[in-house]
Amino acid sequence: MNLLAIDTATDTCSVALKCGEALLSCKRYEPRAHGRLVLPWIGELLSEAGIIYSQLDALAIDRGPGGFTSLRIGLSIAQGIALAHDLPLLPVSSLAALAYNGQPDGFSGRLLTAFDARLGELYAASFEVDRTHIRLIGREQLCRPADIGQIVSQPPDAAAGNAFNVYAGALADWSASFKNRINSQAIPDANAVVQLASESDATDAVNLQPVYLRDEVTNIRKTS
């Protein structure tokens, strides 16, 4: 299977191409550079693999949550390619991709993912992880660090994401029981999106919308 993946949910931009058993990728931390990097990288990876767009079987995209502008850039590029070449579009959660990259070796159990959403808030979700199988428990949320305990009924077995660095003080007491199993350097990327795409249902490119979460919270506050 030839699968192209794009991840622009965070300040780190990445593109990956799975071509048969080979996995090629480009990744760089460079805020506000996603629009400049993605299409040239795709061209480079296709050239390296020796294939063209028409030989792709599907396209996977990190649909968020994440930054408003960066998500829009990635999604617009993915939609354009999918529509132009009649490709199925496979949306993958940024928090699930973070769980894939942040799990300890050979891990099986509950893993909490959380990364900085700015404005004193974080994106978070709890997953049941069994190596390559990652199942969401509950729902993805945007919350303040002090409220992260509401996402899980009990402390997880491990955790991943930069929120445990950015909000280290606020999360220290709550995360004490699993502090040695926190991968605060893990981020979502296109390699993880490739690996998780097989568990995603194909979505019509025209109707696919990014997941921001912040809009949902704003709407709830307006109506409360």
C-alpha positions as CSV (number, residue, x, y, z in Angstrom):
1,M,0.0,0.0,0.0
2,N,1.2,3.5,-0.9
3,L,0.1,5.9,1.9
4,L,0.9,9.6,2.3
5,A,0.5,11.2,5.7
6,I,0.6,14.9,6.8
7,D,0.9,16.2,10.3
8,T,0.6,20.0,11.0
9,A,-1.1,19.9,14.4
10,T,1.8,21.4,16.3
11,D,4.8,23.7,15.7
12,T,6.6,20.6,14.3
13,C,5.6,19.9,10.8
14,S,6.0,16.4,9.2
15,V,5.2,14.4,6.1
16,A,5.6,10.6,5.7
17,L,5.2,8.2,2.9
18,K,4.7,4.5,3.3
19,C,5.5,2.7,0.1
20,G,5.3,-1.0,0.4
21,E,7.4,-1.9,3.4
22,A,9.5,1.3,3.2
23,L,8.7,4.4,5.3
24,L,10.1,7.7,4.2
25,S,9.6,11.0,6.2
26,C,10.5,14.6,6.7
27,K,10.1,16.5,10.0
28,R,11.1,19.9,11.3
29,Y,10.3,22.1,14.3
30,E,9.7,25.5,12.7
31,P,6.6,27.4,13.8
32,R,4.6,29.1,11.1
33,A,6.5,27.3,8.3
34,H,4.0,24.5,7.5
35,G,2.7,26.1,4.3
36,R,6.2,26.5,3.0
37,L,7.4,23.0,3.9
38,V,4.6,20.5,3.2
39,L,4.3,20.4,-0.6
40,P,8.0,20.4,-1.4
41,W,8.5,17.6,1.1
42,I,5.7,15.6,-0.5
43,G,7.4,16.0,-3.9
44,E,10.7,14.9,-2.5
45,L,9.3,11.8,-0.9
46,L,7.3,10.8,-4.0
47,S,10.5,11.3,-6.1
48,E,12.6,9.3,-3.6
49,A,10.0,6.4,-3.7
50,G,9.8,6.6,-7.5
51,I,6.0,7.0,-7.6
52,I,3.5,9.7,-8.6
53,Y,0.3,10.9,-7.0
54,S,-1.8,8.6,-9.1
55,Q,0.0,5.6,-7.5
56,L,-1.1,6.5,-4.0
57,D,-3.8,4.4,-2.4
58,A,-4.8,6.8,0.4
59,L,-3.9,10.0,2.2
60,A,-3.9,10.2,6.0
61,I,-4.1,13.5,7.9
62,D,-3.7,14.6,11.5
63,R,-7.2,16.2,12.0
64,G,-6.3,17.7,15.4
65,P,-6.8,18.9,18.0
66,G,-4.1,21.5,17.5
67,G,-3.3,25.0,16.3
68,F,-6.0,26.7,14.3
69,T,-3.8,28.0,11.4
70,S,-1.5,25.0,11.2
71,L,-4.3,22.5,11.1
72,R,-6.1,24.4,8.4
73,I,-2.9,24.4,6.3
74,G,-2.4,20.7,6.5
75,L,-6.1,19.9,6.0
76,S,-6.4,22.2,2.9
77,I,-3.4,20.5,1.3
78,A,-4.7,17.0,2.1
79,Q,-8.1,17.9,0.7
80,G,-6.7,19.4,-2.4
81,I,-4.6,16.3,-3.1
82,A,-7.4,13.9,-2.3
83,L,-9.9,15.6,-4.5
84,A,-7.5,16.0,-7.4
85,H,-6.5,12.4,-7.4
86,D,-9.7,10.7,-6.1
87,L,-8.0,9.4,-2.9
88,P,-9.7,8.3,0.3
89,L,-8.8,10.6,3.2
90,L,-8.1,9.0,6.6
91,P,-8.3,11.3,9.6
92,V,-6.2,10.5,12.7
93,S,-6.3,12.2,16.1
94,S,-3.2,14.2,17.1
95,L,-3.7,12.9,20.7
96,A,-3.7,9.3,19.4
97,A,-0.6,9.9,17.4
98,L,1.0,11.3,20.5
99,A,0.0,8.2,22.4
100,Y,1.6,6.0,19.7
101,N,4.9,7.9,19.9
102,G,4.9,8.4,23.6
103,Q,4.2,4.9,24.9
104,P,7.0,3.1,26.7
105,D,8.5,0.1,24.9
106,G,6.3,-3.0,25.2
107,F,3.7,-0.9,27.0
108,S,0.2,-2.2,27.7
109,G,-2.2,-0.2,29.9
110,R,-3.8,3.3,30.3
111,L,-1.8,6.2,28.8
112,L,-2.7,9.9,29.2
113,T,-1.7,12.3,26.5
114,A,-1.6,16.0,27.0
115,F,0.1,18.8,25.0
116,D,0.1,22.6,25.4
117,A,-2.9,24.4,23.8
118,R,-1.6,27.8,24.9
119,L,-3.7,30.4,26.9
120,G,-3.0,28.3,30.0
121,E,-4.8,25.3,28.7
122,L,-4.0,21.8,27.3
123,Y,-5.4,19.2,25.0
124,A,-5.7,15.9,26.7
125,A,-7.2,12.4,26.3
126,S,-6.9,9.0,27.9
127,F,-6.2,5.8,25.8
128,E,-6.1,2.1,26.4
129,V,-2.8,1.0,24.7
130,D,-1.8,-2.4,23.7
131,R,1.4,-1.9,21.6
132,T,0.0,-0.8,18.2
133,H,-3.7,-0.8,19.2
134,I,-4.8,2.5,20.7
135,R,-8.4,3.0,21.9
136,L,-9.8,6.3,23.1
137,I,-11.3,6.2,26.6
138,G,-14.0,8.9,27.0
139,R,-13.4,11.9,24.8
140,E,-10.7,14.4,23.8
141,Q,-10.8,17.5,25.9
142,L,-9.5,21.0,26.3
143,C,-8.9,21.9,29.9
144,R,-6.9,23.8,32.5
145,P,-4.0,21.9,34.1
146,A,-5.9,21.9,37.4
147,D,-8.8,20.0,35.8
148,I,-6.9,17.2,34.1
149,G,-7.9,14.8,36.9
150,Q,-11.4,15.0,35.5
151,I,-10.4,13.2,32.3
152,V,-9.5,9.9,34.0
153,S,-11.2,8.2,37.0
154,Q,-7.7,7.2,38.3
155,P,-4.1,8.1,37.5
156,P,-2.9,6.4,34.3
157,D,-0.1,3.9,34.0
158,A,2.0,6.3,31.9
159,A,1.7,9.7,30.2
160,A,3.1,11.6,27.2
161,G,3.2,15.1,25.9
162,N,4.8,18.5,26.5
163,A,2.1,19.6,28.9
164,F,4.0,17.8,31.6
165,N,6.9,20.2,31.0
166,V,5.0,23.4,30.2
167,Y,2.7,22.9,33.3
168,A,5.1,20.9,35.4
169,G,4.3,22.8,38.6
170,A,0.5,22.5,38.2
171,L,0.7,18.8,37.4
172,A,3.4,17.7,39.8
173,D,1.2,16.5,42.7
174,W,-1.3,14.8,40.5
175,S,1.3,13.0,38.4
176,A,3.5,11.9,41.2
177,S,2.4,8.2,41.1
178,F,3.6,7.8,37.5
179,K,6.2,10.6,37.2
180,N,8.9,8.0,36.1
181,R,6.7,7.0,33.2
182,I,6.1,10.4,31.6
183,N,7.5,11.0,28.1
184,S,7.3,14.7,27.9
185,Q,9.4,14.9,24.7
186,A,6.9,12.9,22.6
187,I,5.0,14.7,19.9
188,P,2.5,13.6,17.3
189,D,4.0,13.2,13.8
190,A,3.3,11.9,10.3
191,N,5.1,8.6,11.0
192,A,2.5,7.8,13.8
193,V,-0.3,9.0,11.6
194,V,0.8,6.4,9.0
195,Q,0.7,3.6,11.6
196,L,-2.7,4.6,12.9
197,A,-4.4,5.2,9.6
198,S,-5.4,1.6,9.2
199,E,-7.8,2.0,12.2
200,S,-9.4,5.1,10.7
201,D,-12.6,5.2,8.6
202,A,-12.2,6.9,5.2
203,T,-13.9,10.3,5.1
204,D,-15.1,12.4,2.2
205,A,-12.5,15.1,1.6
206,V,-15.0,17.8,1.0
207,N,-16.7,17.4,4.4
208,L,-13.7,16.7,6.6
209,Q,-13.3,19.3,9.3
210,P,-10.4,19.8,11.7
211,V,-10.9,19.3,15.4
212,Y,-10.1,22.4,17.4
213,L,-11.9,21.7,20.8
214,R,-11.5,25.4,21.7
215,D,-14.5,26.3,19.6
216,E,-16.6,23.7,21.4
217,V,-15.6,25.1,24.8
218,T,-16.4,28.6,23.7
219,N,-19.8,27.6,22.5
220,I,-20.6,25.8,25.7
221,R,-19.6,28.9,27.8
222,K,-21.7,31.2,25.6
223,T,-24.8,29.1,26.2
224,S,-24.2,28.5,29.9
